[in-house]
Amino acid sequence: MIKIFWHPEIVDAGDAMHERIRHLVDSSGESRIVLCRVDNREAVDFGQMVGVNLFQGRYVENLIAEDN
């Protein structure tokens, strides 16, 4: 498993950084990458944009709590 720590500056890091993350996801497998410290919808949207399917953080925990 590989964890990528979310930070809002990742969005502004540019296409080269986004492509590096996409490559990491593709080469490692989407089921092995976790975007963690997800604290808002922007993080989920970004993760999905680069191919991440696994998320961890307060935002996700709150969504799960709302469903229960």
N, C-alpha and C positions, 0 to 999 in steps of 0.2 A: 504494500500500500504506500502511496505517496500523498502527502498532505501539502496543499498549496494554501498559504495563509492569505486570506482576503484583506485587501486594503484598497480604499477608494482610488488611490493614485494609480492603481493598475489600469484602470479604464483610460487614463490620460497618458499612459506610458507609450502609446503609439502602436502602429501596426506590427512593427518588428517584434515587440514583446508579445503581442497577442498571437502572432504566428509561432513564436517559440513555445508558448503554452499549448497551442493546438498540436504542434509537433510532439510535445511531451505526452499529451493525452493519446494521440494516435499511436505512438510507438510503445507506450506502456499499457494501453488498453483502458477504455473508459470505465471499466469496473474496478480499476486500481487507483484512481485519482479521486481525492476528496478535497473539495474546497471548504476550508474551515474558517471559523470566526465570522460566519455569515450573519450579519446583523440587520440586513435590509433587503428589499426586493432587487435593488440594483446589483447586488452580489450574485443573486440567483440568475438574473438575466445575463450578466456577464459570463458566468460559469456555463450556462447553456449555449451561449454564443461560441465559446471555445471548445465545446464538446464534453464538458464535465456533467456527470449525472448524479454524483453523490455529494451531499452538502451536510454541513454540521455547523451549528451555532444557535444563538438565541432566537433569531428570526424563525428558523426551522422548528425549534422547540416550541415557540409560541403558536405556530401553525398547527402542530400536533396537539397541543393543549386545547386549542379552540375546537378541534374535531371531537375531542372526548367530552 
